[in-house]
Amino acid sequence: MSGLYLGIDTSNYKTSIAVTDSNNNTVFERSEYLTVPEGSRGMRQSEAFFRHSCRLPDYFDDVFSSISASDIRAVGVSSRPRRIEGSYMPCFLAGVNAARETSAALDIPLHEFSHQEGHAAAVIDDISSGSSILFHLSGGTTEFLTCRPDENGFDLRISGGTKDISIGQLVDRAGVAMGYSFPSGMYLDVLAEEYFSGSNTCRIKPGLPRIHMDGCHFNLSGIETKVLRWIESAASEEYPFIAYSIFDRIAELLAASAAKLASDNRISTVYMAGGVSASSFLRRSILGKLSYIEHNSDDILDIIFGEPSLSGDNAVGIARLAHRINTTYENGNCYSGK
């Protein structure tokens, strides 16, 4: 097997390595969350860096027991959260160090990208296409982006999103308050599904107010306060309804934002990436809200979610970007990072 591309991503909470082929198919992928202490809502960067660094040798053992090192044409790595000046998190240095060592040992090119660009490449199939709208919905990020491929990866520019905490932080903080481990999205997803499937009505009024939008920007700290107070005074039997209410209001917000941005930019497709978008209940709710919006509008919008396994932090998108950029430099007889 030849023409393979290695991707490495060490975000704050997940260690990931992937290998893709020249058709962007995943040949190898391993991703695991770092263990966060019970009751905690996060982890110090120094601790995350240490844990990533300890894990990576085993990951590389798995990679090279599955494929031949001689088949790898280039290495890609996420080196920072976003491609803007001042964007930095120490945890990404673990992946960068491993990528540089691999590049030097195999004498192959190294390409650095942002973590956010990796999310984009993991869900957008035709990564050489024109401008798109991308919703990046992760544990620490809620940004609505205009997305255009360029010579370095993706040019991502903010068109909307949260002004304070992210949707992921709202969900995780609610889950921790209920007694679940961090990250908590998967638990609230099950709770919301449990409540909805057990209801005898088609439309259940959520127990939270609508989230106010200023164009396509909004604040979530107010609803976070309401949610945490509700949980504090609620019995555990109410948790499924609370989870349903959180996701229903989030879905309403995301569907309305997607419709507005698509209309404003005259784009018919919106992509959604990040761990929050892996929620099966949220996906179905967003599409349901969108159907209602489309019923009252002449615009038709297609919302595309990535595979659930690729919606969270992963190195697949980074490997795909390494393939695209490396091919570009090969054709120009020039390499990046070497």
C-alpha positions in Angstrom: 0.0 0.0 0.0 1.4 3.4 -1.0 0.4 7.0 -0.8 -0.7 7.2 2.9 -0.9 10.3 5.1 -0.5 10.4 8.8 -2.5 12.9 11.0 -1.9 13.7 14.7 -4.2 15.7 17.0 -3.7 16.3 20.7 -6.5 18.5 21.8 -7.1 19.3 25.4 -9.2 16.1 26.0 -8.4 13.6 23.3 -5.4 11.9 21.8 -5.8 11.1 18.1 -3.8 9.5 15.3 -5.1 8.6 11.9 -3.9 7.4 8.5 -5.8 8.1 5.3 -5.1 7.1 1.7 -5.0 9.1 -1.5 -8.8 8.8 -1.8 -9.3 10.2 1.7 -10.4 6.8 3.1 -9.4 6.1 6.7 -6.9 3.3 6.9 -6.1 3.6 10.6 -7.7 5.6 13.4 -7.3 5.6 17.1 -8.8 8.3 19.4 -9.3 8.2 23.2 -10.4 10.8 25.7 -8.1 11.7 28.5 -9.5 10.7 31.9 -10.8 13.8 33.8 -11.1 13.5 37.6 -14.7 12.8 38.7 -16.6 16.0 39.4 -14.1 18.1 37.5 -15.1 20.3 34.5 -11.7 20.3 32.9 -8.0 19.6 33.1 -4.8 21.8 33.4 -2.8 22.2 30.2 0.3 20.8 31.8 -1.5 17.6 32.8 -3.0 17.2 29.3 0.4 17.7 27.7 1.9 15.1 29.9 -0.8 12.5 29.3 -0.7 13.0 25.5 3.1 12.6 25.5 2.8 9.3 27.5 0.1 7.9 25.2 1.6 8.7 21.8 4.4 6.0 21.8 1.7 3.3 22.1 -0.3 4.9 19.4 2.7 4.8 17.0 3.3 1.2 17.9 -0.3 0.5 16.7 0.1 2.5 13.5 3.4 0.9 12.4 2.1 -2.6 13.2 -0.7 -2.0 10.8 1.1 -0.2 7.9 4.6 0.2 6.5 6.3 3.4 7.4 7.7 3.6 3.9 4.1 4.1 2.5 3.6 7.4 4.4 4.1 10.4 2.1 3.6 13.2 4.6 2.7 14.0 8.2 0.0 16.5 9.3 -0.5 17.8 12.8 -2.7 20.3 14.6 -0.4 22.9 16.2 -2.9 25.4 17.6 -6.7 25.8 18.2 -7.4 28.3 15.4 -5.4 29.8 12.5 -5.1 33.3 14.0 -2.3 35.2 15.7 -2.0 34.4 19.4 -4.0 31.1 19.2 -2.0 28.7 21.4 -2.6 25.8 23.8 0.4 23.8 25.3 -1.4 20.5 24.8 -0.9 20.7 21.1 2.9 20.7 21.6 2.7 16.9 22.4 1.5 16.2 18.9 3.8 18.7 17.3 6.9 17.1 18.9 5.8 13.7 17.8 5.1 14.9 14.2 8.5 16.6 13.9 10.3 13.5 15.1 8.3 11.3 12.6 8.9 13.7 9.8 12.7 13.8 10.5 13.0 10.0 11.0 11.1 9.1 7.8 12.4 12.1 5.8 9.0 13.2 4.7 7.2 16.6 4.7 5.5 18.0 7.7 2.4 20.2 7.4 0.9 22.1 10.4 -2.8 23.1 10.7 -5.2 24.4 13.3 -7.4 22.1 15.2 -10.4 23.9 13.8 -9.3 23.2 10.2 -9.1 19.5 11.1 -12.8 19.6 12.1 -13.7 21.2 8.8 -11.8 18.6 6.7 -13.4 15.7 8.7 -16.9 16.7 7.6 -16.6 18.5 4.3 -16.2 15.8 1.6 -15.1 17.9 -1.2 -12.4 19.9 0.6 -11.4 21.6 -2.7 -14.8 23.2 -3.3 -15.7 26.8 -2.9 -17.1 28.7 0.1 -19.2 26.9 2.7 -20.8 27.7 6.0 -19.3 25.6 8.9 -20.7 25.4 12.4 -17.9 24.4 14.8 -19.7 23.1 17.9 -17.2 21.6 20.3 -16.6 21.5 24.1 -15.0 24.9 24.1 -16.1 26.5 20.8 -19.4 27.6 19.3 -18.5 29.5 16.1 -20.4 29.9 12.8 -17.7 30.2 10.1 -17.5 31.1 6.4 -15.1 28.4 5.2 -12.9 28.5 2.1 -10.1 26.1 1.1 -6.7 27.9 0.6 -3.1 27.0 0.0 -2.5 26.4 3.8 -5.7 24.4 4.6 -8.9 26.4 5.3 -9.6 30.1 5.6 -12.1 30.2 8.4 -13.8 33.5 9.4 -16.4 34.0 12.1 -19.9 35.0 11.0 -21.7 34.3 14.3 -21.7 32.2 17.4 -21.5 32.7 21.2 -20.3 35.8 22.9 -19.5 34.0 26.2 -19.6 30.2 27.0 -20.0 27.6 24.3 -22.8 25.1 23.8 -20.5 22.3 24.8 -19.7 24.1 28.1 -23.4 24.6 28.8 -24.1 20.9 28.2 -21.0 19.7 30.1 -21.7 21.9 33.1 -25.3 20.7 33.3 -24.1 17.1 33.1 -21.5 17.5 35.8 -24.1 19.2 38.0 -26.3 16.1 37.5 -23.5 13.9 38.7 -22.2 12.6 35.3 -18.5 12.5 34.4 -16.9 15.0 32.1 -17.5 15.4 29.1 -21.2 14.9 29.6 -22.8 15.3 26.2 -23.3 11.6 25.6 -25.2 11.2 28.9 -27.5 14.2 28.3 -28.2 12.9 24.8 -29.5 9.6 26.2 -31.6 11.5 28.8 -33.2 13.7 26.2 -34.0 10.7 24.0 -35.4 8.9 27.0 -37.8 11.8 27.8 -38.8 12.4 24.2 -39.5 8.8 23.3 -41.5 8.3 26.5 -43.8 11.2 25.7 -47.3 10.8 24.3 -47.3 14.2 22.6 -45.6 15.2 19.4 -44.6 18.6 20.6 -43.3 19.0 24.1 -42.9 22.6 25.4 -39.4 22.9 26.9 -38.9 24.2 30.4 -36.5 26.9 29.4 -36.9 30.3 27.6 -35.8 30.8 24.1 -32.2 31.9 23.6 -32.1 35.5 22.4 -30.2 36.1 19.1 -28.5 39.3 18.0 -28.2 38.6 14.3 -26.3 35.3 14.5 -24.6 36.0 17.9 -25.9 35.2 21.3 -25.1 34.7 25.0 -25.5 31.4 26.9 -24.5 32.4 30.4 -28.0 33.4 31.3 -29.6 30.1 30.3 -26.7 28.3 32.0 -27.6 30.0 35.3 -31.3 28.9 34.9 -30.2 25.4 34.1 -27.9 25.0 37.1 -30.5 26.5 39.4 -33.1 24.1 38.0 -30.8 21.1 38.5 -30.0 22.2 42.1 -33.7 22.2 43.0 -34.8 19.2 40.9 -35.1 15.5 41.7 -33.1 13.1 39.5 -36.4 12.0 37.9 -36.6 15.5 36.3 -33.1 15.2 34.6 -34.5 13.7 31.3 -36.8 16.7 30.9 -34.0 19.1 31.7 -31.8 17.5 29.1 -34.6 17.6 26.6 -35.2 21.3 27.3 -31.5 22.2 26.9 -31.2 20.3 23.5 -34.5 21.7 22.2 -33.5 25.3 22.8 -30.1 24.6 21.3 -31.6 23.0 18.2 -33.9 25.9 17.8 -31.0 28.3 18.0 -28.8 26.4 15.5 -31.6 25.8 13.0 -32.5 29.5 12.9 -28.8 30.6 12.7 -28.2 28.1 9.8 -31.2 29.4 7.9 -30.2 33.0 8.3 -26.5 32.6 7.4 -27.3 30.4 4.4 -29.8 33.0 3.2 -27.4 36.0 3.8 -24.6 34.2 2.0 -26.7 32.7 -0.7 -25.5 29.2 0.2 -27.7 26.1 0.2 -25.5 23.9 2.4 -24.4 24.2 6.0 -21.9 21.8 7.6 -21.9 21.0 11.3 -18.8 19.7 13.1 -17.5 19.2 16.6 -18.4 16.9 19.4 -21.7 18.6 20.2 -22.9 17.8 16.7 -22.5 14.1 17.3 -25.6 14.1 19.5 -28.2 12.0 17.7 -31.1 13.7 19.5 -29.7 17.2 18.6 -29.3 16.2 15.0 -32.8 15.1 14.6 -34.1 18.1 16.5 -32.2 20.6 14.3 -33.6 19.0 11.2 -37.1 19.1 12.7 -36.8 22.8 13.5 -35.4 23.4 10.0 -38.4 21.8 8.4 -40.7 24.2 10.2 -38.5 27.2 9.0 -38.5 25.9 5.4 -42.3 25.5 5.6 -42.5 29.2 6.1 -39.8 30.2 3.6 -39.0 29.8 -0.1 -35.4 28.8 0.8 -34.3 25.1 0.9 -31.3 24.4 3.1 -29.3 21.2 3.4 -27.6 20.6 6.8 -24.8 18.1 6.6 -23.4 16.4 9.7 -20.2 14.4 9.6 -20.1 10.8 10.8 -20.6 10.7 14.6 -17.2 9.2 15.1 -15.6 12.1 13.1 -17.6 14.9 14.7 -15.6 15.0 17.9 -11.9 15.7 18.1 -10.0 13.4 15.7 -6.9 13.3 13.4 -8.7 12.1 10.3 -9.3 15.7 9.0 -5.7 16.5 9.7 -4.5 13.5 7.6 -6.8 14.5 4.8 -5.5 18.1 4.9 -1.9 16.7 4.8 -2.8 14.8 1.6 -4.3 17.9 -0.1 -1.6 20.3 0.8 1.2 17.8 0.2 -0.1 17.0 -3.3 -0.3 20.8 -4.0 3.4 21.2 -3.0 4.5 18.1 -4.9 3.0 19.5 -8.0 4.8 22.7 -7.5 8.0 20.8 -6.5 8.0 22.4 -3.1 7.3 21.2 0.4 6.0 22.9 3.5 7.8 22.6 6.8 10.9 21.0 5.4 
